[in-house]
Amino acid sequence: MFPIPQPVIWLIAIIAFAIIEGVTATALVSIWFSVGALGALITSFITRNFWVQLAVFLIISCVVFALLRPLVKRHLTPRVEHTNAPRLVGEEAVVTETVDNLAGQGQASIKGQIWTARGVDNTPLTPGTRVTVVRIEGVKLIVRPAENG
């Protein structure tokens, strides 16, 4: 039925799926099929029936995918630490140390916490100035003078 021996076909499939896995940017795309092809390769030594080999390939690929994908996905997905920091945007703070972008210094107090602060422009802000949080960049509040001063 096949001009190429069946074990060679499954060996080529194993190699091809492994190469695809190696060149894809995302992890674990086709490794399931490599394992299924390995099962079909082993089956090809037991029976010459290609349809049985194909069934073994599909069953093993699906089982490996179903069992390992959730586990692998859990370990490969980056953990995101949710904070309440975005809630501070729009809130008022009080400058506790002169905010001077050019000198790379400044602190502001908001809701009982001291944060490193930078202004939206290069205008220095003196201690006691009421400011509004415009955004947060890393661990720095980006502030502007409050409307009601």
C-alpha positions in Angstrom: 0.0 0.0 0.0 2.8 2.4 0.8 6.1 2.7 -1.1 7.8 3.9 2.1 7.8 1.5 5.0 5.3 2.5 7.7 7.8 2.8 10.5 9.7 5.3 8.4 6.6 7.4 7.9 6.0 7.6 11.7 9.7 8.3 12.3 9.5 11.2 9.8 6.3 12.4 11.6 8.0 12.3 15.0 10.9 14.4 13.6 8.6 16.8 11.7 6.5 17.5 14.8 9.6 17.9 16.9 11.0 20.4 14.5 7.7 22.3 14.4 7.8 22.4 18.2 11.3 23.7 18.1 10.7 26.6 15.7 7.4 27.9 17.1 7.5 30.8 19.4 4.8 29.6 21.8 5.6 26.6 23.9 4.1 23.1 23.4 2.3 23.4 20.0 2.9 20.0 18.4 4.7 17.9 21.0 1.5 16.0 21.6 1.6 14.8 18.0 5.2 13.7 18.4 4.2 11.5 21.3 1.3 10.1 19.3 3.6 9.4 16.3 5.9 7.5 18.7 2.9 5.4 19.8 2.0 4.8 16.1 5.7 3.9 15.3 5.6 1.2 18.1 2.3 0.0 16.8 3.7 -0.3 13.2 6.0 -3.0 14.5 3.1 -4.9 15.9 0.6 -4.6 13.0 0.9 -3.5 9.3 -2.7 -2.1 9.4 -2.2 1.7 8.7 -5.7 2.5 10.1 -4.9 0.9 13.4 -1.7 2.9 13.5 -3.5 6.1 12.7 -6.1 5.4 15.4 -3.3 4.9 17.9 -1.7 8.1 16.8 -4.9 10.1 17.2 -5.9 8.5 20.5 -2.5 9.0 22.1 -2.2 12.6 20.8 -5.6 13.5 22.2 -4.9 11.8 25.6 -1.5 13.4 26.0 -3.0 16.8 25.0 -6.0 16.4 27.4 -3.8 15.3 30.4 -0.8 17.6 30.0 -2.1 20.8 28.4 -3.8 22.2 31.5 -0.8 21.4 33.7 1.7 22.9 31.2 -0.4 26.0 30.7 -0.6 26.6 34.4 3.2 26.5 34.7 3.8 28.6 31.6 1.3 31.4 32.2 2.9 34.3 33.9 1.4 35.2 37.3 -0.1 38.6 37.4 0.0 40.3 40.8 -3.2 42.4 41.0 -2.8 45.5 43.1 -5.1 48.4 44.1 -2.6 50.9 42.7 -4.7 51.8 39.6 -7.4 53.0 42.0 -5.1 55.8 43.0 -5.3 57.4 39.6 -7.4 60.6 39.9 -7.0 60.7 43.7 -5.4 63.6 45.5 -2.0 63.3 47.3 0.2 65.6 49.2 3.8 66.3 48.3 6.1 65.3 51.2 9.5 65.8 49.5 10.1 68.3 46.7 9.1 66.7 43.4 11.9 67.6 41.0 12.1 65.6 37.8 15.5 67.1 36.8 17.0 66.0 40.1 15.2 62.7 40.1 13.6 63.2 43.5 10.3 63.6 45.1 7.7 61.9 47.3 4.0 62.2 47.9 1.7 60.7 50.5 -1.6 59.2 49.5 -3.9 57.2 51.7 -1.3 56.9 54.4 1.4 55.6 52.0 4.5 57.3 50.8 5.2 57.0 47.1 8.0 58.1 44.9 6.6 60.9 42.8 7.4 62.7 39.5 5.6 65.6 37.9 3.9 65.5 34.5 6.3 68.3 33.5 9.6 69.6 34.9 8.0 72.2 37.2 9.1 71.5 40.8 6.4 70.9 43.4 7.1 71.9 47.0 6.2 70.0 50.1 2.6 70.5 51.2 1.4 71.0 47.6 -1.8 69.1 46.8 -1.5 67.0 43.7 -3.6 64.8 41.6 -2.3 61.4 40.5 -2.4 61.3 36.7 -0.9 57.8 36.2 1.4 55.2 37.8 4.6 54.1 36.2 6.1 51.2 38.0 6.4 52.4 41.6 6.2 56.1 40.8 3.2 58.3 41.0 3.0 60.8 38.1 1.3 63.9 39.5 0.1 67.4 38.5 -1.0 70.2 40.8 -4.5 69.7 42.0 -7.3 71.9 40.5 -8.4 73.2 43.8 -4.7 73.8 44.9 
